[in-house]
Amino acid sequence: AGVPGAAAELGLGSLVAAAQLKVLAAMPAELRGRAERLATLFHLDAPPWFRRREQTPALAELAGAVWDDRRVSVRYRRKGEVVERDLEPLGLVLKAGAWYLVGDDADGRRLYRVSRVVALEVREERFERDPAFDLEACWTELMHEFESSRPRVHVTLRVRAEALGDLRAHVEPSAREHVPREGEGWVELTLPFERVEYAHTELVPLGAAVEVLEPAELRERIAATGRALAAVYGA
């Protein structure tokens, strides 16, 4: 009831609204007032800034298949091609405004981004759900596997102590714990980035407050950016 946008996407908008009204009507006056005030004070908007909500036309049907333990056949867009999969849909997860399906196929358990489902067929046959299945634990494990499989480049750099706070704001969340909150003079760090290009984009705004020591490729890219800026503004 606290995420009406997500409920509507799942096809449960009117159902949740009706349930809310029934619960409110059954509450004592004092609790009803608190509940109504709560709705005016807190609002969840899941998508990040500058990103529109993803289009997920198959979401409501997928939610029904998850609820009824029905097998589905999907056509799924992946790396520029469309593939076909027969799935046992186990659960749906909303992450940073994007919906993901946890499902079993012939190759094992996988994550599917719902916005990439091109076509969906909910089949008549049901599958038997493992009573020990834990969606939250499964999601955590799959996310850990995904994050561990991403390419990594380790960047060694020197940063002025007074700029450490700015650096924490620029690096990816998983690396922020490695950035000290304070120091003196120059502080040397080694931080993971997914790609050299991403490290370049994140570190250039720090200007002369940071010096990349390794890898040499990133150091040269930042130096080239500096020379280009000097050429534009030098005159």
C-alpha positions, 0 to 999 in steps of 0.5 A: 500500500505504500508503493501505489505506483508499483502496485499499479504496474503489477495490475493491482492498483484498484485492488490495493486502493480498495483494500486501503479504504477497507482497512482505513474504515475499520481503524479507530479514528485516531489510527485512521488519522495517523495513517492518512497523515502518513500518506501525506508525509512520505512518498516513494519514487523508485526510478533514479534522477533523469531516467524515465520509468521503464515500459513493462507491458508484460509485467501484469501478466507475469505477476499473474503467472508468478502468483498462479505458478504457471509456466511462461514462454517469452521472447527476450531481447538480449545483446541486440538479438531476440531469444526464446525462453521457457521459464518457471517464474518464481518472483518479481523484484523492483530495483531502482525503478526497474522490474526483474523476474527471477526465473528457472529455465533449462540452464538454471536460475537467472534474472530477466529484466522485464522491460526486455520481454518482447512477447509473453505467453502464459501457459496452462501447465503449472510448475511445482514451487520449492517450498524452501524458495526464499525470493529475498535470499535468491535475489541477494545471491544473484545480485552478488554473482552479477556484481562479481562477474562485472569487469574491474579495473583497479585505479591507484591514485593520489588525492588531496585530503581536502578533496576526499569528500568529493571523491566519495561522492564520485566513486561507485557505492561499493568502493566508498568504504575504502575512501577515508573521511579525512587525512592530511596532505595527499592520500594514496588509494586503490579503487575499483572501477568497472571500466577505464572509461568510467574511471575517466568520467568520474575522476576528471571533475576532480581536476588537480585534486587527484592524480592517477598513478596507475593504470598508465592508460587512464593516466594518459587519458586524463592528461590528454583531457587536460591538454585539450582543455588547456588548448581551448582556454589557454588563449 
